[in-house]
Structure formats: C-alpha cells, structure tokens
Amino acid sequence: MNMESIESFISIVRYQTISAAAKALYVSQSTISHRIQVLEQELGVTLFDRQRGFKKLELTDMGRKFYPLAMQWLELHSRMYEIHSEDILGKVRIGSMDSINQYLLPPIISQIRDEVPELQLEFVSYHSQEIYSRINSQLIDVGFAFYPIRYDIIATPVFSEPMVMVSPPGSIYPPGDIHPSQLIKRDQIFFTWESNIERWNHEWWDEHDPPYVKVDSCGLLITFLTNPRRWAVCPVSVATALRAMYNVEIHRFQTPPPNRICYLLRRKYPRGVNPPAGIDRFIDVFNRQIANHPWRYNWEKES
C-alpha cells in the first residue's frame, strides 16, 4: 500500500469516475485503474462496483468501510513526514481565493504570526472548487471560499462583506450612494464574485447583454477600470485597497447586492482521530483575531 494508490482511491470516490480522478491527479486512466487493482489485491476486497455501461463508480460495502481508513492513512502519512520538526505545531497549509489572499487575510495573518511565531504557514491561491478538492485530497489543511459546499468538510462563515461600486478617479458618477438604475451594463467590468451577487446583477441588467469585459482576477479589474464611464461591483476589502493604491472612487448602492460571505473550511476527521495541533491553534487564534473585525460574520444578524 502506498500514497499513490490511496490518493487514487480517494480521488475516484471524490470525482466518481476514473477519467476525472486521472485528470485531477495528472496521470493516465490506465495508471489509476492499475493502482486500484493492486490495492484491491493487496486488501483482498473489491472496493468499487463496476457495472458495464456505467462510467460512475459506486463504493461497495467494503469500499465504504475502507474510505475513512484511507483518509486516516493519508493524514498519518503526512504527519509522519513532519515528525522531525522541532516545533510540535508544525505547518498549516492554507488555500484561498486570490482576492481573499491579497485583500482580506494579510493583516489578520500578520497578527497570527506575531502571536504564534513558531507556527509555519504556507499560502496558495485557488478557485473555490479547487480549494474543496484539495482539502478532500489532504493537500491543504484550511481553506477560505465563498460556496458552503459540504462533502467531508466543515464550512463556517467567518466574513460578511458589503459589496460596493468602484469607478476610476474623476468618473462621470456623482459622489455618494448610487442606484443600479443609474448604471449601464456595457460600461461594467464584470467579476463573478459568487452566485448570489451574480443573480443580483441579473436582476438589474439583462444577463444576455454583454458587459464591457468579464474578468476573473482583481489585477484585470483595475487594468480595465480606466475610462471615466467604467464601473465594477466588488467587496469593500478590495475596494478599500484599490482606493489606497489607485485612488478609485467608491460608491455604496442604494439597493445593494447581498454581502459576500466567506467560509473557513476544514476537514472532518473520523471519530478518534484528532487534527494536528497546528490546525486547531491556527483556527483558535484566527477566530480571536476577527472577533472585532468590521466584516466578521454575525450569526444573530445574518442567520
């Protein structure tokens, strides 16, 4: 039994087909199939119910019993390679969206580093779906994303950010709050922040009418925010940073979009298996640091 066979098994469970699992692991389908065959021979059981004509693979009873053990195996394998660390807290691998990494988390992470200097932190940027996948595959320990999808993941809302309008310095828009009816979609730099905000956008402007341009990164957002007619919807954390760097104008909406909810993601561990000490410590300190944050998710207000 080795890391590759266990990862292949978990990926098939996650993606349901050999082709999707192979794509996620960057190997061929034949490689995945061979690994599973070897694993089944080694265990002496059949893990997947293979039905002719069906691409999706379902776990057998033995496969369902083996799944939590496979997750534990991966966790133990990861922790064994960190045992040489002089610091018992070890490393916490954090994956989040680009806009969160750049504009929302840095001051909080700086405070965490000051409070727990012995805790090693490793950051990577992904799209939301990739974050869920990588947490399931044990490639990252903690994630921040906008979609509360739950597989074997605990998703806790931690931020609720107002959405505002930004425009270039000296834009055609008057100071103060603005109503969506005052805006023209062909002047919009459109960023799909999350589905609820996108739906709000479609309520005010025909979804079949094209915006000026559609982007998927904050860097591209500012690249096109040049003409005085251009405008964009973005979270207040991003807007505040863009104003500091590029002097953009910020307008609140008279009829605002829903807030952007950011979730802290972490794996569910099987009963009797505790998460590494570093993960619990990071989450504990993180929650204390955001207790008085202006955009902290308020359960009483938003539930």
TORKOL-4160 file (C-alpha; in steps of 0.2 Angstrom, whole numbers, padded with zeros to 4 digits, m for minus):
303
<pt num="1" X="0000" Y="0000" Z="0000"/>
<pt num="2" X="0007" Y="0017" Z="m0005"/>
<pt num="3" X="0002" Y="0035" Z="m0006"/>
<pt num="4" X="m0002" Y="0034" Z="m0025"/>
<pt num="5" X="m0014" Y="0020" Z="m0023"/>
<pt num="6" X="m0023" Y="0028" Z="m0008"/>
<pt num="7" X="m0024" Y="0045" Z="m0017"/>
<pt num="8" X="m0031" Y="0037" Z="m0032"/>
<pt num="9" X="m0044" Y="0028" Z="m0022"/>
<pt num="10" X="m0049" Y="0044" Z="m0013"/>
<pt num="11" X="m0050" Y="0054" Z="m0030"/>
<pt num="12" X="m0061" Y="0041" Z="m0038"/>
<pt num="13" X="m0073" Y="0042" Z="m0023"/>
<pt num="14" X="m0072" Y="0061" Z="m0024"/>
<pt num="15" X="m0074" Y="0063" Z="m0043"/>
<pt num="16" X="m0084" Y="0046" Z="m0046"/>
<pt num="17" X="m0076" Y="0042" Z="m0062"/>
<pt num="18" X="m0058" Y="0036" Z="m0067"/>
<pt num="19" X="m0056" Y="0049" Z="m0080"/>
<pt num="20" X="m0060" Y="0063" Z="m0068"/>
<pt num="21" X="m0049" Y="0056" Z="m0055"/>
<pt num="22" X="m0035" Y="0054" Z="m0068"/>
<pt num="23" X="m0037" Y="0072" Z="m0073"/>
<pt num="24" X="m0036" Y="0078" Z="m0055"/>
<pt num="25" X="m0020" Y="0068" Z="m0052"/>
<pt num="26" X="m0012" Y="0072" Z="m0068"/>
<pt num="27" X="m0010" Y="0054" Z="m0073"/>
<pt num="28" X="m0017" Y="0042" Z="m0086"/>
<pt num="29" X="m0033" Y="0032" Z="m0083"/>
<pt num="30" X="m0024" Y="0016" Z="m0085"/>
<pt num="31" X="m0012" Y="0021" Z="m0071"/>
<pt num="32" X="m0027" Y="0025" Z="m0060"/>
<pt num="33" X="m0035" Y="0008" Z="m0064"/>
<pt num="34" X="m0019" Y="m0002" Z="m0061"/>
<pt num="35" X="m0017" Y="0007" Z="m0044"/>
<pt num="36" X="m0034" Y="0002" Z="m0039"/>
<pt num="37" X="m0032" Y="m0016" Z="m0045"/>
<pt num="38" X="m0016" Y="m0018" Z="m0035"/>
<pt num="39" X="m0024" Y="m0010" Z="m0020"/>
<pt num="40" X="m0039" Y="m0022" Z="m0021"/>
<pt num="41" X="m0027" Y="m0037" Z="m0022"/>
<pt num="42" X="m0017" Y="m0031" Z="m0008"/>
<pt num="43" X="m0033" Y="m0029" Z="0003"/>
<pt num="44" X="m0042" Y="m0044" Z="m0004"/>
<pt num="45" X="m0058" Y="m0035" Z="m0006"/>
<pt num="46" X="m0067" Y="m0026" Z="m0020"/>
<pt num="47" X="m0068" Y="m0008" Z="m0017"/>
<pt num="48" X="m0079" Y="m0002" Z="m0032"/>
<pt num="49" X="m0095" Y="m0009" Z="m0040"/>
<pt num="50" X="m0090" Y="m0009" Z="m0059"/>
<pt num="51" X="m0106" Y="m0010" Z="m0069"/>
<pt num="52" X="m0104" Y="m0012" Z="m0088"/>
<pt num="53" X="m0110" Y="0004" Z="m0097"/>
<pt num="54" X="m0109" Y="0015" Z="m0082"/>
<pt num="55" X="m0094" Y="0027" Z="m0080"/>
<pt num="56" X="m0098" Y="0032" Z="m0062"/>
<pt num="57" X="m0091" Y="0020" Z="m0049"/>
<pt num="58" X="m0100" Y="0016" Z="m0033"/>
<pt num="59" X="m0092" Y="0010" Z="m0017"/>
<pt num="60" X="m0095" Y="m0007" Z="m0012"/>
<pt num="61" X="m0099" Y="m0011" Z="0006"/>
<pt num="62" X="m0080" Y="m0014" Z="0009"/>
<pt num="63" X="m0076" Y="0001" Z="0000"/>
<pt num="64" X="m0087" Y="0012" Z="0011"/>
<pt num="65" X="m0078" Y="0004" Z="0026"/>
<pt num="66" X="m0061" Y="0007" Z="0019"/>
<pt num="67" X="m0064" Y="0025" Z="0015"/>
<pt num="68" X="m0062" Y="0033" Z="0032"/>
<pt num="69" X="m0047" Y="0021" Z="0035"/>
<pt num="70" X="m0039" Y="0028" Z="0019"/>
<pt num="71" X="m0042" Y="0046" Z="0025"/>
<pt num="72" X="m0033" Y="0042" Z="0041"/>
<pt num="73" X="m0019" Y="0034" Z="0032"/>
<pt num="74" X="m0016" Y="0049" Z="0022"/>
<pt num="75" X="m0016" Y="0060" Z="0037"/>
<pt num="76" X="m0004" Y="0049" Z="0047"/>
<pt num="77" X="0007" Y="0048" Z="0032"/>
<pt num="78" X="0008" Y="0067" Z="0031"/>
<pt num="79" X="0011" Y="0069" Z="0049"/>
<pt num="80" X="0025" Y="0056" Z="0049"/>
<pt num="81" X="0035" Y="0067" Z="0037"/>
<pt num="82" X="0033" Y="0082" Z="0049"/>
<pt num="83" X="0038" Y="0072" Z="0065"/>
<pt num="84" X="0056" Y="0078" Z="0063"/>
<pt num="85" X="0051" Y="0096" Z="0065"/>
<pt num="86" X="0057" Y="0104" Z="0081"/>
<pt num="87" X="0041" Y="0113" Z="0083"/>
<pt num="88" X="0026" Y="0102" Z="0089"/>
<pt num="89" X="0014" Y="0114" Z="0080"/>
<pt num="90" X="0022" Y="0111" Z="0063"/>
<pt num="91" X="0015" Y="0118" Z="0047"/>
<pt num="92" X="m0003" Y="0124" Z="0041"/>
<pt num="93" X="m0006" Y="0124" Z="0023"/>
<pt num="94" X="m0019" Y="0137" Z="0018"/>
<pt num="95" X="m0028" Y="0139" Z="0002"/>
<pt num="96" X="m0040" Y="0153" Z="m0003"/>
<pt num="97" X="m0046" Y="0164" Z="m0017"/>
<pt num="98" X="m0034" Y="0177" Z="m0024"/>
<pt num="99" X="m0045" Y="0191" Z="m0018"/>
<pt num="100" X="m0045" Y="0184" Z="0000"/>
<pt num="101" X="m0026" Y="0181" Z="0000"/>
<pt num="102" X="m0022" Y="0199" Z="m0007"/>
<pt num="103" X="m0035" Y="0210" Z="0002"/>
<pt num="104" X="m0044" Y="0202" Z="0016"/>
<pt num="105" X="m0032" Y="0190" Z="0025"/>
<pt num="106" X="m0015" Y="0199" Z="0026"/>
<pt num="107" X="m0017" Y="0210" Z="0042"/>
<pt num="108" X="m0025" Y="0195" Z="0051"/>
<pt num="109" X="m0011" Y="0183" Z="0046"/>
<pt num="110" X="0002" Y="0196" Z="0052"/>
<pt num="111" X="m0007" Y="0196" Z="0069"/>
<pt num="112" X="m0007" Y="0177" Z="0070"/>
<pt num="113" X="0011" Y="0176" Z="0065"/>
<pt num="114" X="0015" Y="0189" Z="0079"/>
<pt num="115" X="0006" Y="0179" Z="0092"/>
<pt num="116" X="0011" Y="0161" Z="0086"/>
<pt num="117" X="0028" Y="0164" Z="0078"/>
<pt num="118" X="0033" Y="0145" Z="0079"/>
<pt num="119" X="0018" Y="0140" Z="0068"/>
<pt num="120" X="0023" Y="0138" Z="0050"/>
<pt num="121" X="0010" Y="0145" Z="0037"/>
<pt num="122" X="0010" Y="0141" Z="0019"/>
<pt num="123" X="m0002" Y="0150" Z="0007"/>
<pt num="124" X="m0008" Y="0146" Z="m0010"/>
<pt num="125" X="m0022" Y="0153" Z="m0021"/>
<pt num="126" X="m0035" Y="0143" Z="m0030"/>
<pt num="127" X="m0053" Y="0144" Z="m0036"/>
<pt num="128" X="m0066" Y="0139" Z="m0024"/>
<pt num="129" X="m0070" Y="0122" Z="m0031"/>
<pt num="130" X="m0051" Y="0118" Z="m0031"/>
<pt num="131" X="m0050" Y="0123" Z="m0013"/>
<pt num="132" X="m0063" Y="0110" Z="m0009"/>
<pt num="133" X="m0055" Y="0097" Z="m0019"/>
<pt num="134" X="m0038" Y="0100" Z="m0011"/>
<pt num="135" X="m0045" Y="0099" Z="0006"/>
<pt num="136" X="m0053" Y="0082" Z="0002"/>
<pt num="137" X="m0037" Y="0076" Z="m0005"/>
<pt num="138" X="m0027" Y="0082" Z="0010"/>
<pt num="139" X="m0016" Y="0094" Z="0000"/>
<pt num="140" X="m0021" Y="0109" Z="0011"/>
<pt num="141" X="m0027" Y="0110" Z="0029"/>
<pt num="142" X="m0038" Y="0125" Z="0029"/>
<pt num="143" X="m0047" Y="0135" Z="0016"/>
<pt num="144" X="m0057" Y="0151" Z="0013"/>
<pt num="145" X="m0070" Y="0151" Z="0000"/>
<pt num="146" X="m0087" Y="0158" Z="m0005"/>
<pt num="147" X="m0098" Y="0142" Z="m0008"/>
<pt num="148" X="m0103" Y="0132" Z="0008"/>
<pt num="149" X="m0102" Y="0115" Z="m0002"/>
<pt num="150" X="m0100" Y="0101" Z="0011"/>
<pt num="151" X="m0093" Y="0084" Z="0006"/>
<pt num="152" X="m0082" Y="0079" Z="0021"/>
<pt num="153" X="m0079" Y="0097" Z="0025"/>
<pt num="154" X="m0084" Y="0109" Z="0039"/>
<pt num="155" X="m0089" Y="0126" Z="0032"/>
<pt num="156" X="m0090" Y="0140" Z="0044"/>
<pt num="157" X="m0095" Y="0158" Z="0039"/>
<pt num="158" X="m0082" Y="0170" Z="0045"/>
<pt num="159" X="m0084" Y="0186" Z="0035"/>
<pt num="160" X="m0099" Y="0195" Z="0028"/>
<pt num="161" X="m0093" Y="0209" Z="0017"/>
<pt num="162" X="m0104" Y="0223" Z="0009"/>
<pt num="163" X="m0102" Y="0225" Z="m0010"/>
<pt num="164" X="m0099" Y="0242" Z="m0017"/>
<pt num="165" X="m0097" Y="0250" Z="m0034"/>
<pt num="166" X="m0080" Y="0257" Z="m0039"/>
<pt num="167" X="m0075" Y="0268" Z="m0053"/>
<pt num="168" X="m0060" Y="0277" Z="m0059"/>
<pt num="169" X="m0054" Y="0294" Z="m0052"/>
<pt num="170" X="m0064" Y="0308" Z="m0060"/>
<pt num="171" X="m0078" Y="0297" Z="m0066"/>
<pt num="172" X="m0094" Y="0303" Z="m0073"/>
<pt num="173" X="m0103" Y="0297" Z="m0057"/>
<pt num="174" X="m0109" Y="0309" Z="m0043"/>
<pt num="175" X="m0102" Y="0307" Z="m0026"/>
<pt num="176" X="m0112" Y="0297" Z="m0013"/>
<pt num="177" X="m0123" Y="0282" Z="m0015"/>
<pt num="178" X="m0129" Y="0277" Z="m0032"/>
<pt num="179" X="m0144" Y="0267" Z="m0038"/>
<pt num="180" X="m0141" Y="0252" Z="m0050"/>
<pt num="181" X="m0153" Y="0260" Z="m0062"/>
<pt num="182" X="m0141" Y="0274" Z="m0065"/>
<pt num="183" X="m0128" Y="0262" Z="m0072"/>
<pt num="184" X="m0126" Y="0255" Z="m0089"/>
<pt num="185" X="m0121" Y="0237" Z="m0091"/>
<pt num="186" X="m0110" Y="0240" Z="m0107"/>
<pt num="187" X="m0099" Y="0250" Z="m0095"/>
<pt num="188" X="m0097" Y="0237" Z="m0082"/>
<pt num="189" X="m0081" Y="0227" Z="m0079"/>
<pt num="190" X="m0090" Y="0211" Z="m0073"/>
<pt num="191" X="m0082" Y="0200" Z="m0060"/>
<pt num="192" X="m0092" Y="0184" Z="m0054"/>
<pt num="193" X="m0088" Y="0186" Z="m0036"/>
<pt num="194" X="m0101" Y="0172" Z="m0031"/>
<pt num="195" X="m0118" Y="0166" Z="m0037"/>
<pt num="196" X="m0129" Y="0177" Z="m0026"/>
<pt num="197" X="m0121" Y="0193" Z="m0031"/>
<pt num="198" X="m0122" Y="0187" Z="m0050"/>
<pt num="199" X="m0140" Y="0184" Z="m0048"/>
<pt num="200" X="m0142" Y="0202" Z="m0041"/>
<pt num="201" X="m0133" Y="0208" Z="m0056"/>
<pt num="202" X="m0145" Y="0199" Z="m0067"/>
<pt num="203" X="m0160" Y="0207" Z="m0058"/>
<pt num="204" X="m0154" Y="0224" Z="m0063"/>
<pt num="205" X="m0147" Y="0221" Z="m0080"/>
<pt num="206" X="m0151" Y="0208" Z="m0094"/>
<pt num="207" X="m0139" Y="0193" Z="m0092"/>
<pt num="208" X="m0139" Y="0192" Z="m0111"/>
<pt num="209" X="m0132" Y="0209" Z="m0113"/>
<pt num="210" X="m0113" Y="0209" Z="m0113"/>
<pt num="211" X="m0103" Y="0219" Z="m0101"/>
<pt num="212" X="m0088" Y="0230" Z="m0107"/>
<pt num="213" X="m0077" Y="0215" Z="m0102"/>
<pt num="214" X="m0078" Y="0200" Z="m0090"/>
<pt num="215" X="m0063" Y="0196" Z="m0079"/>
<pt num="216" X="m0058" Y="0183" Z="m0066"/>
<pt num="217" X="m0044" Y="0192" Z="m0056"/>
<pt num="218" X="m0043" Y="0209" Z="m0046"/>
<pt num="219" X="m0027" Y="0213" Z="m0057"/>
<pt num="220" X="m0038" Y="0213" Z="m0073"/>
<pt num="221" X="m0051" Y="0223" Z="m0064"/>
<pt num="222" X="m0040" Y="0238" Z="m0061"/>
<pt num="223" X="m0032" Y="0236" Z="m0079"/>
<pt num="224" X="m0049" Y="0240" Z="m0087"/>
<pt num="225" X="m0055" Y="0252" Z="m0074"/>
<pt num="226" X="m0048" Y="0267" Z="m0084"/>
<pt num="227" X="m0062" Y="0276" Z="m0094"/>
<pt num="228" X="m0072" Y="0288" Z="m0083"/>
<pt num="229" X="m0088" Y="0278" Z="m0088"/>
<pt num="230" X="m0082" Y="0261" Z="m0082"/>
<pt num="231" X="m0088" Y="0254" Z="m0066"/>
<pt num="232" X="m0087" Y="0237" Z="m0056"/>
<pt num="233" X="m0095" Y="0229" Z="m0041"/>
<pt num="234" X="m0083" Y="0222" Z="m0028"/>
<pt num="235" X="m0081" Y="0218" Z="m0010"/>
<pt num="236" X="m0077" Y="0233" Z="0002"/>
<pt num="237" X="m0060" Y="0225" Z="0006"/>
<pt num="238" X="m0055" Y="0225" Z="m0012"/>
<pt num="239" X="m0062" Y="0242" Z="m0015"/>
<pt num="240" X="m0053" Y="0250" Z="0000"/>
<pt num="241" X="m0036" Y="0243" Z="m0006"/>
<pt num="242" X="m0039" Y="0249" Z="m0024"/>
<pt num="243" X="m0043" Y="0266" Z="m0017"/>
<pt num="244" X="m0027" Y="0266" Z="m0007"/>
<pt num="245" X="m0017" Y="0261" Z="m0022"/>
<pt num="246" X="m0025" Y="0269" Z="m0037"/>
<pt num="247" X="m0037" Y="0282" Z="m0029"/>
<pt num="248" X="m0053" Y="0274" Z="m0037"/>
<pt num="249" X="m0069" Y="0281" Z="m0031"/>
<pt num="250" X="m0081" Y="0271" Z="m0020"/>
<pt num="251" X="m0100" Y="0272" Z="m0020"/>
<pt num="252" X="m0112" Y="0262" Z="m0010"/>
<pt num="253" X="m0128" Y="0256" Z="m0018"/>
<pt num="254" X="m0145" Y="0262" Z="m0013"/>
<pt num="255" X="m0151" Y="0245" Z="m0017"/>
<pt num="256" X="m0136" Y="0234" Z="m0013"/>
<pt num="257" X="m0131" Y="0216" Z="m0018"/>
<pt num="258" X="m0131" Y="0203" Z="m0005"/>
<pt num="259" X="m0115" Y="0203" Z="0006"/>
<pt num="260" X="m0101" Y="0192" Z="0000"/>
<pt num="261" X="m0100" Y="0178" Z="0013"/>
<pt num="262" X="m0083" Y="0170" Z="0016"/>
<pt num="263" X="m0082" Y="0152" Z="0024"/>
<pt num="264" X="m0067" Y="0145" Z="0033"/>
<pt num="265" X="m0066" Y="0127" Z="0028"/>
<pt num="266" X="m0058" Y="0112" Z="0036"/>
<pt num="267" X="m0059" Y="0093" Z="0035"/>
<pt num="268" X="m0070" Y="0082" Z="0046"/>
<pt num="269" X="m0059" Y="0069" Z="0055"/>
<pt num="270" X="m0065" Y="0052" Z="0059"/>
<pt num="271" X="m0070" Y="0048" Z="0077"/>
<pt num="272" X="m0055" Y="0045" Z="0087"/>
<pt num="273" X="m0043" Y="0055" Z="0075"/>
<pt num="274" X="m0038" Y="0072" Z="0081"/>
<pt num="275" X="m0032" Y="0086" Z="0069"/>
<pt num="276" X="m0014" Y="0091" Z="0070"/>
<pt num="277" X="m0011" Y="0103" Z="0084"/>
<pt num="278" X="m0006" Y="0117" Z="0072"/>
<pt num="279" X="m0023" Y="0117" Z="0063"/>
<pt num="280" X="m0033" Y="0119" Z="0079"/>
<pt num="281" X="m0021" Y="0133" Z="0086"/>
<pt num="282" X="m0022" Y="0142" Z="0069"/>
<pt num="283" X="m0041" Y="0142" Z="0069"/>
<pt num="284" X="m0042" Y="0147" Z="0088"/>
<pt num="285" X="m0031" Y="0162" Z="0085"/>
<pt num="286" X="m0039" Y="0166" Z="0069"/>
<pt num="287" X="m0056" Y="0167" Z="0077"/>
<pt num="288" X="m0050" Y="0178" Z="0091"/>
<pt num="289" X="m0042" Y="0190" Z="0079"/>
<pt num="290" X="m0058" Y="0193" Z="0069"/>
<pt num="291" X="m0069" Y="0194" Z="0085"/>
<pt num="292" X="m0070" Y="0213" Z="0082"/>
<pt num="293" X="m0067" Y="0214" Z="0063"/>
<pt num="294" X="m0079" Y="0226" Z="0054"/>
<pt num="295" X="m0084" Y="0212" Z="0042"/>
<pt num="296" X="m0085" Y="0197" Z="0054"/>
<pt num="297" X="m0100" Y="0186" Z="0051"/>
<pt num="298" X="m0113" Y="0190" Z="0063"/>
<pt num="299" X="m0124" Y="0174" Z="0067"/>
<pt num="300" X="m0138" Y="0184" Z="0076"/>
<pt num="301" X="m0139" Y="0197" Z="0062"/>
<pt num="302" X="m0137" Y="0185" Z="0047"/>
<pt num="303" X="m0144" Y="0169" Z="0052"/>
